[in-house]
């Protein structure tokens, strides 16, 4: 998108009370743009959570990898950055003592505020709960994929004093698509979306509202990770209203969603079948 649109999104985020940005060196030019925005707007002191990926297997190369990351990170040493934290992008790196030692050392000397891990699997998430210095855990959770709530992992992480950040609450865009464009997706998912949309339209709610409501009201969730295509889309998100007010959906449908196997809602299952 044009830089002006990206900056408009950041303006809207700050005005709405969003003070933490999730980014990565692997997200194209995202980090450079955010850093430029923060330099131009020093009063808007965002907290940054970035990621590190492709850490070499050889223990002797780990320190150099982290040094390269800090050398290239546009937020390291940036005065307008409220704090800098990092997530391991490859979840199995939490089993590497050499990696964890580097992260702990960076926190100890003030180069990082906190560190954590972005997880996909239940077992890794449970193991992350046992690591004292792992402060942040990001995981998928949404209307069509509530497995980490259903299996007790979010509750476990919360009780272990981890900040639980949930991503993919819109099923990576599936819930934002116009219903007429949903074609040969799994029939059960299509039926669920149509049922939900019927109840929500009568309350002047959108599927995106229900997705935010579901995530905000999951016990143990600290933050939700949202992506926006433009500023006007963001301004429709009414977090306080959604957190405080109940969205009326029949209990049997809520239970169906809670128990639903969300594997079929993953993009590789449906994105090639959408008209």
N, C-alpha and C positions, 0 to 999 in steps of 0.2 A: 504494500500500500504506500501511498505518498507519505513523506515524512510529516506533512501537515496533519494528516489524519491520525498518524501514530501519536503525535503530540496532543491532538485533541482528545484522544482516548486517555492519555495520562493526565491531562487537565481534568477531565470528567472524573477519573478515578479519585484524584486528590479531593475534589469538591464533594464527592460522595462519602468520604471518610475511609477510603481504601488506602492503606499506608504501606503495604507490603507487595512487592513485585516478584513473581516467579519467572526466572529466565535461565538461559544456558548459552555457552559459547557455540552450541550446536544449533541454535535457533537463528540461523542466518545472520542478519545484521542487528538483531534485537538488542544485544548488550550495548553496542556502540551507540544506537539511537537513544536508549534509555540514559546512558551516561551523558550524552550530549544534552538531552533535556534537563537532566539534573544540574549540569554545569550552568545552563541558561536560566534555571529556576532554583537557585540555591535555598530558597525558603521551603521548598517542597522536598523534605528530607525523607525519601522512601527508604524502607528496610528492603534489602535485596537478598533473595535466596537464589543462588546459582547452582550449577551442577558440575561435577567432574566425571569424565568418562574415559574409557580406553587407558586405564592405569596399567603400565607394563607389568608383565608377570614376574620379571626378575626383581628381587628385593632391592638390589643395588640401584635400580633405576627409579624407584618410587619417589625418593626425595627430590630428584631432578624433575620428575613429572609435576610434582606439586609446586616446585619453584617456578617452572615454566607457566603453570596455571596462574600463579600470583603475578608474575611478570606481565602476562597478557590480559589480566583481568582489569577492565577499565574502572571498576569500583574500588579496587584496593588503593587506599590512600586518598580517595575522593572525599573532600570535606563535607559535601552535601549528602553523602551516603550515611543514613542513620545507623545502619549496621549491615554487616556482610556475613551471611551464613552460606553453607554449602551442603548439597545433597549428593550422595553417591548415586550415580545414574545406573550403575551395574550393581544390582542388589547383592550378589554373592561376594562383593568386596568387603562386606561386613565381617566375613570370616578370615580376613587377612590381618594379622597382627601388625605387620609393617605399615599398612594403610591406616589403621586406627591410631597407631602411634603418631603418624604425621598429622592427622586431624586433631588429636588431643594437644599436640605441641603447638599447632597454629592457634588453637583457642587459648592456651596458656599464655602465649606472648601477645595476644590481642589482635592477631591477624584475622581471626574469625571470631564471630560472636557465638555461633552454635554450629553443630554439624548433625547430619542425619542421613536418611536413605530413602530413595524412591523404590517402593516394593511392588511386586506383582503377585507373589506367592504367599500363601498362608503360613507355611513353615518359616520362611525368612522373616515375616512380620513378627511371628512369635519369638524368634530368636533375637530380633532387634529390641524387643521389650526387655530382654535380660542384660543388655549392654548399657551400663550406667551412663556413659557420656554421650550416647546417641540420643539427642534431644528432640529430633524432628523425624517423623515418619509420614511420608506421602503415599497414598494408596488409592486405587479406584473404588468409587462408591457412587451409586446413583439409583434412580427409580427402577431401572431394569437390571441392576447388578448390585444387590444388597448383601452379597456373601460375607463381606468383612464385618458387617453388623450382625448378620445371622449367626456366624460362627463364633462370635464373642471376641474377635481380635481387636476391634476398636475399643471395647470396654477394657480389655487387658492392657492395651497400650496406654490408655488414659490413666488407669490405676497405677501404671509404672511411671507416671509423671511425664509421658511423652506428649508433645504437641502433635496431634493427629490432623493432617491436612488431606482432605479428600479431593480427588480430581475426577474428570470424566463424568461429572454429574449430569451432563446433557447427552450421555452415551456418545461422546465425540461427534456431536452434531445431529444425531438421529432425531432427538426430541425437538430440534429447532427447524427441521425440514417441514415445508408445507405438506399437509396430509395427502394432497393429490399427487405428490411426487413419490410417495412411498409405494413401491411396486412389488417385486417378488421377494420381499423380505420374508423371513419365517412367519407363517400365518398366525401363530400364537402371539408374536410381538405386534403384528399389525392390529389384531383384535384388541389387545391390551391398550394400544395407543388410541384407537378409535373410542373405546369405552371411556378412558380417562378424559379424552378431549370433550366428550359429550357432557360429562359431569362438570368439568372446569368451565366450559363456555357458559353454562347456566349461572355461574358465579362471577362471570367476567374475568376469568383467570386464563392464563396461557400455560401450556405444558412446561415452559421454562420456569414459570412461577412455582409450579408444583415440584419441579426438580430442586430448585433452591430451597423450598420449604422442607422437603424430605431430608436434604443434607443438613440444613441448619438445626433440625430437630432430632437428629440422631445423637443419642447420648454418647458423650466422649469425643465428639468432633470439635476440634479447636478452630479450624479455618476451612473454607472452601476455596478451591482454585478455579477461577473462571477465565475464559477467554472471550474477547469481544472483537467483532469485525469493524465496528464503528462506535463513535461516542453516543449516538442517539440510541443504539441498542442497549448500551450500558445504563443510560438514564431511566430506562424502564424497570430496572431492578430495584425494587423497594424492599430492602433487607429488613428494616425494622418492622414493617407491616407484615411481612411474611413470617418473621420469627415469632411475632406476638399473636397473630390471628390464625385460627384453625381453618384449614382448607377441607371442605366437606367432600369426602370420598367414601363410599360404602366400605364397611369393615371387611367384607368378603373379598373385595377387590384389593384392598390394602394387604390382606393376608396372602392373596395370590401373588402380588408383586414381591412381598417379603420372601416368599419361598421360590420365586421364579429363578430358573437357571439362566443367568445372564450371559452365558457364553455365546448364544446366538445373536446377541446385540452388538458384538464386537465388530468394528468396521470391516475387517477382512472377510467377514461372513456376509456383509450386505452391500458394501459400497459399489461393487461392480454390477449390482442388480437394480440400482435406482435409476429411474427414467430421467 
